[in-house]
Amino acid sequence: MTQVTTPHTIPSSQAAPSKNGSTPNGSTKMVQSLGLFSSTALVIGSMIGSGIFLVDSDIARVTNSPALYLGAWVVTGLLTLIAALSYGELAAMMPRAGGQYVYLRESLGPLWGFLYGWTLFVVIQTGTIAAVCVAFGKFLGVFFPSVSTTHWLWHIAHVPPIPIGPMVLGNMDIGVNTANLTGIVIVFLLAFVNVFGVKLGALIQNVFTSAKALSLAALVILGLTIGRSAIAVESNFGANFSQFWANAGWHTLHAVQVGVGGPIVMVNLFVVLAVVQVGSLFSSDAWNNITFTAGEVKNPKRNIPLSLVLGTGFVITVYILASLVYIVVLPMHGDPHGTTVLARGVQYATEDRVATAALDQIFSFGGAKLMAAAILISTFGCANGLTLAGSRVYYAMSRDGLFFKSVGKLHPKYHTPVAGLVVQAIWTAVLCVSGSYGQLLDYIIFAVLVFYVLTIIGLFVLRFKWPAAPRPYRAFGYPVLPALYIVMASWICIVLLRYKPQYTWPGLVLVLLGIPVYFLWSSRGARVQES
């Protein structure tokens, strides 16, 4: 159906109503139930998972400088806030279920929207849910030792390492252990709970987001007060801050390994700050999930842009403060063979669990269990937010004839995309059993960043394409800040392609695999329409 638009009408490629007044998919209208608090909680809850408790060790090792270590988080914060401010305009213009999928579809065309939705389903959303839920199982093992990745109930096979150029694929175990079984139970539990309406899902999100925010706030307050270590402060900030700025000079070179087992090369600070964004950007991702649920947000033209700014602003502030706490409590530099948390430092915290090491230093007894409890709360809330939001994208894709038809239907009573929740849970469970989610997540950061860049390019396209369209909120700092984001994020992508090929090329291949799938779905949808 061809739509004629006026300058004040935003076109829509959603399906036209049938003669009986319902959509072709038989779906009913989503209920607007999420207020500003719930929307902001969804942003915060989806962002805060387990990353902030783990990735700082790797960032510290690669930067080898307290200033650049914190600088990496500042860069991540700047990028995330600019993106949120830019997405606010798109969200206010098009407050529809599907969010970023809809923005890409309307600005750059249906193929780009589909490629985003495809990548989201194959790995971004489902892989993240799998990783977060299995992490829940791992940390549950602190209280129940029988829950472990080594306690196999059904070990199917071990896939050996398969070197391909600078990458190593495989090297994973397939089967069911008590940790990933726990993760699978959580996956289906959250899918089941979210069937009963966005209000119940939002209530769970509000409770767990409040708990995890309080947990992180407690970590920050304790670390900056009673947890401060004179040894750590002297090591990281001593000699009139000369220790803080060590290895952060314009002409200082940093060692970076190219790929897996590749050569060590020396790079400048602009390159090293881009390289370490793999960890910090992943930890700060999923802030865009609120846009997926736009059809269920009250006053979305106001509340979505506001929740994006409030949520990302809060999380980035807390992340920077938490990273500061780590180097106030622990020396940044350490010995990988050290026998105490102080000796190992931030760089060599056991299994990279730097938050646990920090609490162990603050509380000699019970610190590990306190942090495990905080991470259990954090991961459960994060998985709930991702579960709730992801299914709305598949619903929007189905409405466009680009996903399974049943996924485009809503529950007649609860107005939730039940089939989308079920399909998402099944594929997530497959990833849990396959053991591949960890590698898949390594591959997606590049793809995620590319789609963010494309979406913000879409902001410029729509300013040109629909100059007179109503814009209840206009992107702050346009065009300078969105352009700055495109430049900075593109630079990170270029650096990762060169220095971290194991994280980039597989992700690019996953995206490109969606092209034939798009044409398959499109031709299928065209045949259905003709019939």
Kinemage of the C-alpha trace (Angstrom):
@kinemage 1
@onewidth
@group {chain A} dominant
@subgroup {mainchain}
@vectorlist {calphas} color= white
{ca met a 1} P 0.000 0.000 0.000
{ca thr a 2} L 1.475 3.355 -1.018
{ca gln a 3} L 1.079 6.184 1.480
{ca val a 4} L 1.002 9.837 0.516
{ca thr a 5} L 2.444 12.051 3.220
{ca thr a 6} L 2.279 15.732 3.999
{ca pro a 7} L 5.108 17.618 5.695
{ca his a 8} L 3.276 17.138 9.008
{ca thr a 9} L 2.651 13.410 8.633
{ca ile a 10} L 5.220 10.816 9.600
{ca pro a 11} L 4.937 7.887 7.210
{ca ser a 12} L 4.479 4.416 8.576
{ca ser a 13} L 5.218 1.104 6.918
{ca gln a 14} L 3.092 -0.775 9.408
{ca ala a 15} L 0.370 -2.978 8.048
{ca ala a 16} L -2.896 -1.322 7.058
{ca pro a 17} L -6.112 -2.308 8.810
{ca ser a 18} L -8.201 -5.027 7.267
{ca lys a 19} L -11.883 -4.646 6.491
{ca asn a 20} L -12.962 -5.780 9.942
{ca gly a 21} L -10.884 -3.087 11.592
{ca ser a 22} L -8.183 -5.310 13.029
{ca thr a 23} L -4.672 -5.552 11.643
{ca pro a 24} L -3.837 -8.447 9.304
{ca asn a 25} L -1.999 -10.175 12.126
{ca gly a 26} L -5.058 -10.071 14.331
{ca ser a 27} L -3.156 -8.118 16.997
{ca thr a 28} L -4.699 -5.769 19.519
{ca lys a 29} L -3.405 -2.455 20.727
{ca met a 30} L -0.669 -2.306 23.358
{ca val a 31} L -1.648 -0.674 26.643
{ca gln a 32} L 0.272 2.409 27.762
{ca ser a 33} L 1.178 1.439 31.327
{ca leu a 34} L 4.759 2.643 31.899
{ca gly a 35} L 5.201 5.994 33.608
{ca leu a 36} L 8.384 8.041 33.854
{ca phe a 37} L 9.714 6.172 36.908
{ca ser a 38} L 9.170 2.754 35.295
{ca ser a 39} L 10.664 3.947 31.998
{ca thr a 40} L 13.762 5.274 33.745
{ca ala a 41} L 14.006 2.057 35.798
{ca leu a 42} L 13.940 0.065 32.561
{ca val a 43} L 16.834 2.125 31.166
{ca ile a 44} L 18.881 1.723 34.359
{ca gly a 45} L 17.946 -1.927 34.886
{ca ser a 46} L 18.795 -2.933 31.317
{ca met a 47} L 22.179 -1.184 31.454
{ca ile a 48} L 23.451 -2.458 34.801
{ca gly a 49} L 24.247 -6.155 34.546
{ca ser a 50} L 27.528 -7.781 35.543
{ca gly a 51} L 29.942 -5.794 33.332
{ca ile a 52} L 30.809 -3.033 35.796
{ca phe a 53} L 31.852 -5.722 38.285
{ca leu a 54} L 34.253 -7.421 35.832
{ca val a 55} L 35.577 -5.361 32.887
{ca asp a 56} L 37.719 -2.873 34.842
{ca ser a 57} L 40.563 -5.368 35.235
{ca asp a 58} L 41.029 -5.683 31.473
{ca ile a 59} L 40.752 -1.914 30.969
{ca ala a 60} L 43.425 -1.409 33.647
{ca arg a 61} L 45.759 -3.970 32.079
{ca val a 62} L 45.527 -2.483 28.586
{ca thr a 63} L 45.725 1.223 29.518
{ca asn a 64} L 48.292 0.693 32.325
{ca ser a 65} L 47.483 4.194 33.553
{ca pro a 66} L 45.003 5.358 36.236
{ca ala a 67} L 44.192 8.457 34.167
{ca leu a 68} L 43.498 6.527 30.965
{ca tyr a 69} L 41.640 3.847 32.933
{ca leu a 70} L 39.153 6.464 34.142
{ca gly a 71} L 39.379 8.258 30.799
{ca ala a 72} L 38.002 5.152 29.072
{ca trp a 73} L 34.838 5.429 31.176
{ca val a 74} L 34.586 9.165 30.469
{ca val a 75} L 34.708 8.443 26.718
{ca thr a 76} L 32.028 5.761 27.131
{ca gly a 77} L 29.905 8.156 29.178
{ca leu a 78} L 30.210 10.936 26.606
{ca leu a 79} L 29.269 8.605 23.739
{ca thr a 80} L 26.326 7.104 25.619
{ca leu a 81} L 24.891 10.448 26.709
{ca ile a 82} L 25.175 11.979 23.219
{ca ala a 83} L 23.492 8.920 21.718
{ca ala a 84} L 20.689 9.058 24.302
{ca leu a 85} L 20.123 12.759 23.618
{ca ser a 86} L 19.972 12.042 19.881
{ca tyr a 87} L 17.656 9.042 20.218
{ca gly a 88} L 15.313 11.201 22.281
{ca glu a 89} L 14.304 13.126 19.155
{ca leu a 90} L 13.602 9.943 17.200
{ca ala a 91} L 11.669 8.428 20.109
{ca ala a 92} L 9.482 11.524 20.477
{ca met a 93} L 8.783 11.566 16.710
{ca met a 94} L 7.992 7.849 16.438
{ca pro a 95} L 6.735 6.501 19.778
{ca arg a 96} L 6.029 3.010 18.426
{ca ala a 97} L 6.829 -0.508 19.551
{ca gly a 98} L 10.144 -1.559 18.045
{ca gly a 99} L 12.089 1.625 18.727
{ca gln a 100} L 15.461 1.574 16.992
{ca tyr a 101} L 14.179 -0.923 14.426
{ca val a 102} L 11.487 1.605 13.444
{ca tyr a 103} L 13.965 4.524 13.315
{ca leu a 104} L 16.271 2.662 10.935
{ca arg a 105} L 13.358 1.444 8.825
{ca glu a 106} L 11.921 4.937 8.393
{ca ser a 107} L 15.204 6.783 7.865
{ca leu a 108} L 17.414 4.401 5.872
{ca gly a 109} L 14.930 1.827 4.596
{ca pro a 110} L 13.402 -1.528 5.603
{ca leu a 111} L 16.573 -3.548 4.884
{ca trp a 112} L 18.546 -1.628 7.524
{ca gly a 113} L 15.741 -1.968 10.038
{ca phe a 114} L 15.581 -5.703 9.415
{ca leu a 115} L 19.349 -6.163 9.717
{ca tyr a 116} L 19.198 -4.527 13.125
{ca gly a 117} L 16.256 -6.673 14.225
{ca trp a 118} L 17.944 -9.790 12.836
{ca thr a 119} L 21.183 -9.120 14.699
{ca leu a 120} L 19.213 -8.263 17.838
{ca phe a 121} L 17.410 -11.612 17.751
{ca val a 122} L 20.341 -13.799 16.692
{ca val a 123} L 22.798 -12.467 19.263
{ca ile a 124} L 22.501 -8.952 20.734
{ca gln a 125} L 19.419 -9.450 22.898
{ca thr a 126} L 19.317 -13.225 23.226
{ca gly a 127} L 23.081 -13.589 23.679
{ca thr a 128} L 23.094 -10.914 26.356
{ca ile a 129} L 20.157 -12.513 28.184
{ca ala a 130} L 21.945 -15.880 28.024
{ca ala a 131} L 25.184 -14.429 29.386
{ca val a 132} L 23.432 -12.523 32.165
{ca cys a 133} L 21.294 -15.514 33.229
{ca val a 134} L 24.257 -17.919 33.247
{ca ala a 135} L 26.187 -15.297 35.256
{ca phe a 136} L 23.299 -15.442 37.719
{ca gly a 137} L 23.867 -19.194 37.990
{ca lys a 138} L 27.609 -18.763 38.480
{ca phe a 139} L 27.199 -16.282 41.328
{ca leu a 140} L 24.429 -18.370 42.888
{ca gly a 141} L 27.198 -20.944 43.261
{ca val a 142} L 28.796 -18.717 45.924
{ca phe a 143} L 25.882 -19.700 48.187
{ca phe a 144} L 25.176 -23.155 46.716
{ca pro a 145} L 28.466 -24.771 45.577
{ca ser a 146} L 26.632 -27.461 43.594
{ca val a 147} L 25.613 -24.756 41.104
{ca ser a 148} L 28.687 -24.596 38.889
{ca thr a 149} L 29.759 -24.583 35.238
{ca thr a 150} L 31.866 -27.678 36.007
{ca his a 151} L 28.980 -29.682 37.509
{ca trp a 152} L 27.691 -31.360 34.339
{ca leu a 153} L 24.281 -33.004 34.198
{ca trp a 154} L 24.582 -33.801 30.487
{ca his a 155} L 27.885 -33.139 28.753
{ca ile a 156} L 27.281 -33.492 25.014
{ca ala a 157} L 30.664 -32.548 23.556
{ca his a 158} L 33.666 -30.255 23.683
{ca val a 159} L 34.249 -28.201 20.541
{ca pro a 160} L 38.024 -27.810 20.087
{ca pro a 161} L 39.639 -24.455 19.264
{ca ile a 162} L 39.403 -23.619 15.546
{ca pro a 163} L 41.945 -20.922 14.548
{ca ile a 164} L 40.826 -18.758 11.623
{ca gly a 165} L 43.369 -16.014 10.968
{ca pro a 166} L 43.514 -13.771 14.038
{ca met a 167} L 40.398 -15.404 15.518
{ca val a 168} L 39.829 -18.577 17.486
{ca leu a 169} L 36.363 -20.075 17.170
{ca gly a 170} L 35.012 -23.046 19.080
{ca asn a 171} L 36.796 -23.980 22.312
{ca met a 172} L 33.514 -24.446 24.167
{ca asp a 173} L 31.532 -27.169 25.906
{ca ile a 174} L 28.033 -28.102 24.766
{ca gly a 175} L 25.584 -29.514 27.271
{ca val a 176} L 23.733 -28.795 30.484
{ca asn a 177} L 25.499 -28.004 33.746
{ca thr a 178} L 23.929 -26.716 36.942
{ca ala a 179} L 24.935 -23.110 36.181
{ca asn a 180} L 23.452 -22.885 32.696
{ca leu a 181} L 20.430 -24.931 33.793
{ca thr a 182} L 19.818 -22.268 36.427
{ca gly a 183} L 20.196 -19.674 33.681
{ca ile a 184} L 17.658 -21.478 31.470
{ca val a 185} L 15.169 -21.652 34.355
{ca ile a 186} L 15.539 -17.882 34.837
{ca val a 187} L 15.101 -17.306 31.075
{ca phe a 188} L 11.746 -19.124 30.973
{ca leu a 189} L 10.637 -17.767 34.354
{ca leu a 190} L 11.072 -14.179 33.146
{ca ala a 191} L 9.395 -14.942 29.809
{ca phe a 192} L 6.432 -16.434 31.728
{ca val a 193} L 6.189 -13.504 34.152
{ca asn a 194} L 6.272 -10.952 31.328
{ca val a 195} L 3.324 -12.649 29.604
{ca phe a 196} L 1.089 -11.232 32.336
{ca gly a 197} L 1.441 -7.652 31.237
{ca val a 198} L 3.969 -4.871 31.180
{ca lys a 199} L 2.777 -3.669 34.603
{ca leu a 200} L 4.006 -6.849 36.325
{ca gly a 201} L 7.267 -6.817 34.353
{ca ala a 202} L 7.722 -3.147 35.224
{ca leu a 203} L 7.009 -3.812 38.910
{ca ile a 204} L 9.749 -6.461 39.017
{ca gln a 205} L 12.030 -4.069 37.126
{ca asn a 206} L 11.344 -1.228 39.571
{ca val a 207} L 12.074 -3.407 42.624
{ca phe a 208} L 15.294 -4.918 41.284
{ca thr a 209} L 16.523 -1.675 39.741
{ca ser a 210} L 16.064 0.110 43.072
{ca ala a 211} L 17.932 -2.694 44.825
{ca lys a 212} L 20.850 -2.698 42.386
{ca ala a 213} L 21.075 1.117 42.421
{ca leu a 214} L 21.268 1.031 46.222
{ca ser a 215} L 23.892 -1.746 46.053
{ca leu a 216} L 26.114 0.267 43.721
{ca ala a 217} L 25.572 3.419 45.760
{ca ala a 218} L 26.622 1.498 48.883
{ca leu a 219} L 29.767 0.256 47.102
{ca val a 220} L 30.649 3.829 46.101
{ca ile a 221} L 30.005 5.296 49.571
{ca leu a 222} L 31.855 2.520 51.398
{ca gly a 223} L 34.774 2.659 48.981
{ca leu a 224} L 35.199 6.421 49.236
{ca thr a 225} L 34.916 6.453 53.035
{ca ile a 226} L 35.864 3.507 55.228
{ca gly a 227} L 37.251 1.445 52.356
{ca arg a 228} L 39.999 3.831 51.249
{ca ser a 229} L 43.396 2.194 51.335
{ca ala a 230} L 46.463 4.335 51.985
{ca ile a 231} L 48.519 1.897 49.910
{ca ala a 232} L 46.132 2.185 46.951
{ca val a 233} L 45.869 5.988 47.154
{ca glu a 234} L 49.638 6.378 47.290
{ca ser a 235} L 50.144 3.914 44.449
{ca asn a 236} L 47.533 5.473 42.147
{ca phe a 237} L 47.542 9.160 43.125
{ca gly a 238} L 50.845 9.752 44.949
{ca ala a 239} L 53.646 12.247 44.347
{ca asn a 240} L 51.280 15.144 43.595
{ca phe a 241} L 49.183 13.073 41.192
{ca ser a 242} L 52.201 12.109 39.088
{ca gln a 243} L 51.266 8.455 39.625
{ca phe a 244} L 47.757 9.167 38.380
{ca trp a 245} L 49.040 10.675 35.114
{ca ala a 246} L 51.769 8.061 34.603
{ca asn a 247} L 51.718 6.495 31.116
{ca ala a 248} L 49.070 8.994 29.968
{ca gly a 249} L 51.277 11.371 27.984
{ca trp a 250} L 50.561 12.360 24.394
{ca his a 251} L 53.686 10.583 23.195
{ca thr a 252} L 53.426 7.502 25.439
{ca leu a 253} L 52.988 4.249 23.550
{ca his a 254} L 50.924 1.308 24.795
{ca ala a 255} L 51.270 -2.381 23.992
{ca val a 256} L 48.243 -3.969 22.285
{ca gln a 257} L 48.014 -7.524 20.965
{ca val a 258} L 46.446 -7.793 17.502
{ca gly a 259} L 43.857 -10.556 17.456
{ca val a 260} L 44.313 -13.847 19.327
{ca gly a 261} L 47.969 -14.807 19.548
{ca gly a 262} L 48.913 -12.050 17.103
{ca pro a 263} L 51.834 -9.644 17.282
{ca ile a 264} L 52.220 -6.993 19.971
{ca val a 265} L 52.110 -3.469 18.530
{ca met a 266} L 52.671 -0.102 20.190
{ca val a 267} L 49.842 2.438 19.862
{ca asn a 268} L 49.107 5.970 21.066
{ca leu a 269} L 46.506 7.014 23.644
{ca phe a 270} L 43.756 7.654 21.050
{ca val a 271} L 44.052 4.086 19.802
{ca val a 272} L 44.315 2.472 23.232
{ca leu a 273} L 41.235 4.362 24.484
{ca ala a 274} L 39.335 3.053 21.452
{ca val a 275} L 40.560 -0.520 21.972
{ca val a 276} L 39.323 -0.732 25.585
{ca gln a 277} L 35.840 0.483 24.635
{ca val a 278} L 34.949 -3.171 23.975
{ca gly a 279} L 34.466 -3.665 27.721
{ca ser a 280} L 33.154 -0.290 28.844
{ca leu a 281} L 30.691 0.160 25.954
{ca phe a 282} L 29.350 -3.360 26.415
{ca ser a 283} L 28.818 -2.672 30.123
{ca ser a 284} L 26.926 0.516 29.244
{ca asp a 285} L 24.838 -0.930 26.440
{ca ala a 286} L 21.077 -1.699 26.316
{ca trp a 287} L 20.076 1.878 27.273
{ca asn a 288} L 18.096 1.943 23.994
{ca asn a 289} L 15.785 -0.860 25.177
{ca ile a 290} L 13.225 1.645 26.440
{ca thr a 291} L 12.591 2.665 22.816
{ca phe a 292} L 11.487 -0.909 22.053
{ca thr a 293} L 8.577 -0.543 24.501
{ca ala a 294} L 7.450 2.897 23.274
{ca gly a 295} L 3.956 1.585 22.516
{ca glu a 296} L 3.440 0.937 26.249
{ca val a 297} L 4.860 4.162 27.680
{ca lys a 298} L 2.540 6.871 28.976
{ca asn a 299} L 3.077 10.218 27.259
{ca pro a 300} L 5.984 8.704 25.253
{ca lys a 301} L 6.861 11.964 23.492
{ca arg a 302} L 7.936 13.352 26.865
{ca asn a 303} L 8.774 10.331 28.995
{ca ile a 304} L 11.026 8.390 26.616
{ca pro a 305} L 13.502 11.240 25.928
{ca leu a 306} L 13.486 12.151 29.621
{ca ser a 307} L 13.997 8.571 30.807
{ca leu a 308} L 16.862 8.140 28.329
{ca val a 309} L 18.684 11.173 29.719
{ca leu a 310} L 17.943 10.435 33.399
{ca gly a 311} L 18.730 6.723 33.122
{ca thr a 312} L 21.957 6.970 31.137
{ca gly a 313} L 23.103 9.957 33.211
{ca phe a 314} L 22.630 8.024 36.452
{ca val a 315} L 24.326 4.840 35.228
{ca ile a 316} L 27.336 6.584 33.702
{ca thr a 317} L 27.853 8.652 36.867
{ca val a 318} L 27.704 5.532 39.040
{ca tyr a 319} L 30.028 3.603 36.701
{ca ile a 320} L 32.686 6.324 36.801
{ca leu a 321} L 32.406 6.559 40.588
{ca ala a 322} L 32.577 2.748 40.971
{ca ser a 323} L 35.711 2.643 38.800
{ca leu a 324} L 37.186 5.419 40.942
{ca val a 325} L 36.390 3.355 44.040
{ca tyr a 326} L 38.328 0.394 42.666
{ca ile a 327} L 41.538 2.450 42.438
{ca val a 328} L 40.936 4.087 45.828
{ca val a 329} L 40.571 0.688 47.488
{ca leu a 330} L 43.105 -1.306 45.426
{ca pro a 331} L 46.401 -0.449 43.705
{ca met a 332} L 45.856 -0.416 39.967
{ca his a 333} L 49.109 -2.233 39.199
{ca gly a 334} L 49.529 -5.683 40.649
{ca asp a 335} L 51.210 -9.068 40.478
{ca pro a 336} L 49.271 -11.859 38.714
{ca his a 337} L 50.788 -14.289 41.207
{ca gly a 338} L 50.004 -12.166 44.278
{ca thr a 339} L 48.490 -13.940 47.271
{ca thr a 340} L 46.346 -11.031 48.558
{ca val a 341} L 43.817 -8.722 46.893
{ca leu a 342} L 46.156 -5.774 47.441
{ca ala a 343} L 49.055 -7.627 45.855
{ca arg a 344} L 47.010 -8.574 42.784
{ca gly a 345} L 45.559 -5.080 42.402
{ca val a 346} L 42.877 -4.049 39.928
{ca gln a 347} L 44.790 -5.433 36.948
{ca tyr a 348} L 44.994 -8.984 38.247
{ca ala a 349} L 41.917 -9.370 40.455
{ca thr a 350} L 41.077 -13.077 40.627
{ca glu a 351} L 39.110 -14.041 37.495
{ca asp a 352} L 38.752 -10.287 36.852
{ca arg a 353} L 36.214 -10.002 39.697
{ca val a 354} L 37.464 -6.568 40.692
{ca ala a 355} L 34.299 -5.582 42.600
{ca thr a 356} L 34.533 -8.713 44.723
{ca ala a 357} L 38.212 -7.980 45.368
{ca ala a 358} L 37.332 -4.440 46.458
{ca leu a 359} L 34.688 -5.667 48.912
{ca asp a 360} L 37.067 -8.347 50.190
{ca gln a 361} L 39.510 -5.556 50.974
{ca ile a 362} L 36.831 -3.463 52.711
{ca phe a 363} L 35.296 -6.431 54.583
{ca ser a 364} L 37.741 -9.227 55.326
{ca phe a 365} L 34.873 -11.557 56.170
{ca gly a 366} L 31.785 -11.858 53.997
{ca gly a 367} L 32.818 -9.414 51.285
{ca ala a 368} L 32.570 -12.003 48.512
{ca lys a 369} L 29.069 -13.039 49.561
{ca leu a 370} L 27.893 -9.440 49.797
{ca met a 371} L 29.084 -8.771 46.267
{ca ala a 372} L 27.637 -12.063 45.001
{ca ala a 373} L 24.252 -11.054 46.432
{ca ala a 374} L 24.496 -7.642 44.749
{ca ile a 375} L 25.352 -9.252 41.405
{ca leu a 376} L 22.462 -11.721 41.720
{ca ile a 377} L 20.090 -8.786 42.158
{ca ser a 378} L 21.742 -6.899 39.308
{ca thr a 379} L 21.708 -9.775 36.813
{ca phe a 380} L 18.106 -10.784 37.554
{ca gly a 381} L 16.856 -7.230 37.061
{ca cys a 382} L 18.946 -6.799 33.910
{ca ala a 383} L 17.642 -10.041 32.373
{ca asn a 384} L 14.064 -9.003 33.151
{ca gly a 385} L 14.477 -5.648 31.396
{ca leu a 386} L 16.073 -7.266 28.335
{ca thr a 387} L 13.347 -9.928 28.191
{ca leu a 388} L 10.549 -7.374 28.394
{ca ala a 389} L 12.023 -5.073 25.735
{ca gly a 390} L 13.381 -7.493 23.130
{ca ser a 391} L 10.080 -9.172 22.316
{ca arg a 392} L 8.609 -5.790 21.260
{ca val a 393} L 11.099 -5.529 18.382
{ca tyr a 394} L 10.167 -8.947 17.002
{ca tyr a 395} L 6.508 -7.907 17.303
{ca ala a 396} L 7.179 -4.797 15.169
{ca met a 397} L 9.127 -6.873 12.615
{ca ser a 398} L 6.283 -9.358 12.360
{ca arg a 399} L 3.813 -6.528 11.788
{ca asp a 400} L 5.959 -5.591 8.786
{ca gly a 401} L 5.882 -9.178 7.495
{ca leu a 402} L 9.561 -9.732 8.360
{ca phe a 403} L 9.243 -12.289 11.163
{ca phe a 404} L 7.020 -15.213 12.129
{ca lys a 405} L 3.369 -14.192 11.728
{ca ser a 406} L 2.343 -15.373 15.213
{ca val a 407} L 4.892 -13.048 16.830
{ca gly a 408} L 2.855 -10.074 15.582
{ca lys a 409} L -0.137 -11.011 17.744
{ca leu a 410} L -0.796 -9.792 21.278
{ca his a 411} L -2.400 -11.709 24.129
{ca pro a 412} L -6.128 -10.802 24.076
{ca lys a 413} L -6.186 -10.095 27.826
{ca tyr a 414} L -2.685 -8.955 28.785
{ca his a 415} L -1.792 -7.218 25.484
{ca thr a 416} L 1.711 -8.696 25.488
{ca pro a 417} L 3.617 -10.299 22.565
{ca val a 418} L 3.476 -13.832 23.968
{ca ala a 419} L 4.880 -15.568 20.882
{ca gly a 420} L 7.768 -13.084 20.787
{ca leu a 421} L 8.586 -13.837 24.428
{ca val a 422} L 8.471 -17.597 23.785
{ca val a 423} L 10.597 -17.513 20.609
{ca gln a 424} L 13.138 -15.267 22.343
{ca ala a 425} L 13.302 -17.619 25.362
{ca ile a 426} L 13.740 -20.750 23.222
{ca trp a 427} L 16.632 -19.295 21.202
{ca thr a 428} L 18.233 -17.926 24.382
{ca ala a 429} L 18.057 -21.384 25.967
{ca val a 430} L 19.735 -22.877 22.865
{ca leu a 431} L 22.576 -20.371 23.264
{ca cys a 432} L 22.891 -21.302 26.951
{ca val a 433} L 23.235 -25.005 26.129
{ca ser a 434} L 25.541 -24.412 23.158
{ca gly a 435} L 28.009 -22.454 25.265
{ca ser a 436} L 28.448 -20.056 22.351
{ca tyr a 437} L 26.914 -16.922 23.903
{ca gly a 438} L 30.258 -15.763 25.298
{ca gln a 439} L 31.907 -15.738 21.885
{ca leu a 440} L 28.815 -14.233 20.272
{ca leu a 441} L 28.867 -11.364 22.741
{ca asp a 442} L 32.498 -10.709 21.897
{ca tyr a 443} L 31.415 -10.322 18.290
{ca ile a 444} L 28.497 -7.935 18.745
{ca ile a 445} L 30.051 -4.760 20.164
{ca phe a 446} L 31.267 -3.728 16.739
{ca ala a 447} L 27.848 -4.487 15.190
{ca val a 448} L 26.020 -2.640 17.977
{ca leu a 449} L 28.217 0.413 17.491
{ca val a 450} L 27.667 0.364 13.713
{ca phe a 451} L 23.883 0.353 14.210
{ca tyr a 452} L 24.124 3.241 16.680
{ca val a 453} L 26.091 5.233 14.097
{ca leu a 454} L 23.566 4.370 11.370
{ca thr a 455} L 20.644 5.394 13.588
{ca ile a 456} L 22.193 8.783 14.359
{ca ile a 457} L 22.943 9.238 10.656
{ca gly a 458} L 19.220 8.536 10.276
{ca leu a 459} L 18.543 11.543 12.520
{ca phe a 460} L 20.241 13.768 9.925
{ca val a 461} L 18.379 11.988 7.103
{ca leu a 462} L 14.994 12.587 8.732
{ca arg a 463} L 15.778 16.269 9.361
{ca phe a 464} L 16.207 16.519 5.576
{ca lys a 465} L 13.484 14.042 4.587
{ca trp a 466} L 10.761 15.325 6.921
{ca pro a 467} L 11.765 18.916 7.759
{ca ala a 468} L 8.259 19.940 8.902
{ca ala a 469} L 7.422 16.782 10.864
{ca pro a 470} L 6.406 17.424 14.496
{ca arg a 471} L 9.388 17.092 16.821
{ca pro a 472} L 8.218 17.353 20.453
{ca tyr a 473} L 11.874 17.135 21.499
{ca arg a 474} L 14.841 18.197 19.384
{ca ala a 475} L 18.233 16.586 19.921
{ca phe a 476} L 20.325 18.698 22.275
{ca gly a 477} L 23.422 20.077 20.555
{ca tyr a 478} L 22.269 19.158 17.031
{ca pro a 479} L 24.105 18.985 14.648
{ca val a 480} L 27.407 19.249 16.543
{ca leu a 481} L 26.937 16.559 19.202
{ca pro a 482} L 25.379 13.915 16.897
{ca ala a 483} L 28.157 14.576 14.366
{ca leu a 484} L 30.749 14.228 17.162
{ca tyr a 485} L 29.227 10.864 18.075
{ca ile a 486} L 29.433 9.652 14.470
{ca val a 487} L 33.103 10.678 14.255
{ca met a 488} L 34.091 9.159 17.634
{ca ala a 489} L 32.149 5.920 17.189
{ca ser a 490} L 33.422 5.508 13.613
{ca trp a 491} L 36.994 5.943 14.870
{ca ile a 492} L 36.418 3.210 17.468
{ca cys a 493} L 35.020 0.909 14.756
{ca ile a 494} L 38.068 1.508 12.530
{ca val a 495} L 40.459 0.837 15.421
{ca leu a 496} L 38.632 -2.352 16.407
{ca leu a 497} L 38.695 -3.611 12.821
{ca arg a 498} L 42.467 -3.148 12.806
{ca tyr a 499} L 43.492 -4.182 16.306
{ca lys a 500} L 40.655 -6.420 17.565
{ca pro a 501} L 39.617 -8.421 14.486
{ca gln a 502} L 38.373 -11.261 16.695
{ca tyr a 503} L 35.636 -8.893 17.934
{ca thr a 504} L 34.725 -7.248 14.635
{ca trp a 505} L 34.795 -9.388 11.512
{ca pro a 506} L 32.595 -12.217 12.913
{ca gly a 507} L 30.066 -9.587 14.028
{ca leu a 508} L 30.068 -8.071 10.557
{ca val a 509} L 29.494 -11.529 9.039
{ca leu a 510} L 26.532 -12.111 11.384
{ca val a 511} L 24.958 -8.857 10.209
{ca leu a 512} L 25.544 -9.627 6.513
{ca leu a 513} L 23.967 -13.073 6.891
{ca gly a 514} L 20.730 -11.210 7.512
{ca ile a 515} L 20.617 -9.879 3.930
{ca pro a 516} L 19.472 -13.132 2.244
{ca val a 517} L 17.102 -13.738 5.169
{ca tyr a 518} L 15.564 -10.293 4.562
{ca phe a 519} L 14.879 -11.023 0.899
{ca leu a 520} L 13.462 -14.430 1.841
{ca trp a 521} L 11.039 -12.885 4.345
{ca ser a 522} L 10.183 -10.037 1.941
{ca ser a 523} L 9.327 -12.361 -0.933
{ca arg a 524} L 7.315 -14.570 1.418
{ca gly a 525} L 5.382 -11.554 2.679
{ca ala a 526} L 4.712 -10.385 -0.883
{ca arg a 527} L 3.326 -13.817 -1.822
{ca val a 528} L 1.038 -13.794 1.224
{ca gln a 529} L -0.275 -10.318 0.306
{ca glu a 530} L -0.974 -11.366 -3.285
{ca ser a 531} L -2.885 -14.419 -2.141
